[in-house]
Amino acid sequence: MRFSIFQESRKGGREANEDRTSYAYTRDALLMVVADGMGGHLHGEVASQIAVQLLTEAFQREAKPKLADPTGFLQKSITDAHFALGEYANARSLIESPRTTCVACVVQDSTAYWAHAGDSRLYHIRQGRIQAQTRDHSRVQMLVDQGRVREEAVAAHPDRNKIFNCIGATALPQVELSKATPLREDDTLILCTDGLWGPLTGKLITGTLMKSDLMKAIPALLELAELRAGADSDNISVVAMTWAETHPGALAGEVSTRTLRRDGVTTQLEDFSKADHSDLTDAEIEQAIEEIRAAIRKHTPQKR
């Protein structure tokens, strides 16, 4: 596989960053994940960390070097993350589980498969146009579907943050799955939280991508989202990939997996301890890390 990939998460104007991002790839498969945690002090960060870490670790175990069933993998892993959040809540005797949105995508055999719960989005962009985007699981999206709110007014709507489907809620998440989508040369996939798409229109996103390569365009979009949102900017997170399987020349930031061993895996996942936790003590961080590991372990197949 050949592709360029960019990942970044910013705190924006908030006290803590409750977003988490990750990507991992083997010789023949790529996983990208973005999650936006909800739950206030510590819990939102833990929720998104559990979701992203569980999916990434599952990919590391199962992509040998491809996944047998990408759609099934996404469905099961996101559901497992939901139950892991329940384990975390039980361990801490919380009244309710912390929650998180999640959008994840697998690419293998030049085909993309994605899934989401909540309002973190995926955009599939081809030749400056949005080919597909996920549909937000939110109150305001329902109003858009009913024709009561214009798409352009979503970002400023007072109900924008009312999510009716996510990981960790009382009900099982309704994981929305895409169809298998063949990728063409220079197709771009953008996975992002509402901190990015909220202040930006689809036209701004596609127009910026048309002007420069991924490694310059995505940082420019992050800067623009922060500028437009102002002092109250939400956390802003993105993982973006441009497909280059048959590209005649090298792209900026290009990755080639051809030299990876059959069992090799490359991963970019932020360690919880290295995130910006200015609002937490060292003891709280250490305890959170162990509780995250314990919750995930209960949904990890044990080696015989």
C-alpha positions, 0 to 999 in steps of 0.5 A: 500500500502507498498513502500519505497520512496526517494526524493531529489533536488540539485542545483548542480553548478548552481546559482538557482535550477529550479527543483521541486519535490513532492510526495503525497499518500492516503491510496490507491494511490500514486502520484510522480512528477518531473519538470525542469523549463526553463526561467532564473531568477525566471521564471524557478523556478515558472514554475516548482513550478506551475506544481508540486504544481498544480498536487499535489493539484489536487491529494489531492482533487481527490484521495478519496482515489483513482483516478477514472481515473489515466490516465485522471487525468495526462492528465488533470492536466498537461494541466491545469498546461500549462494554469496556466503558461499562467495565470502567464505570463498574470499577469506579462505581460510577452512576453512569458510564462515560461516553464517546463518539467514534468514527473508524475506517479500515482500508485494504485491497484498495477499498475503504470500510468505515463505521461511526456512532455519534457526530464525529465524521468521515469525509470521502473526497475525490477531485475536490468533491465530497463523495460521501460523508457520515450522517451525524447521530444528533438531534440537529441532524434529525431536524436537517433530515426533516427540512426544519434546519438548513445544513449550513446552520448546524454549527450554530444550532443550540441542539448541535451537541445533543447526541442520541447514539454513542459508545457508553450510553445506556443502550447499545450503540447503533454502529452505522456501517458504510458499504465497501468503497473502492478508492481511486488515486488521490482520494482523501479520507478525513476522520474528524471531531466536530471541533473541525467540521463545526466551524468549517463548511464542506466547500472550505474543506474541499477547497483547501485540499485542492490548493495543496497536499495533505501535509499542508492542507490539514494543518491549514484547516486546523488553524482555520477551525481554531480561528473561526471558533475563537476563544471558545474553540472545542477540541479539534482532532483529525486523521486524514489519508490520501490514497496513492497506490498507483501514484506515478510520483511520491506524495508529501509524507508518503508511506509505503508498506511494501517493506514491512514484514508480514507480521509487522505493525506500525502504530501512532497512538498517543499514550494517555500519560503523555497527553496534556493532563494539567487538570490531573495529578500524577496519581490520578493519571496512573490510576486512570491508565491502570483502569483503562488497561483493566477495562480493555483486558476484559474484552481482549481474547486471552492467549492459550 
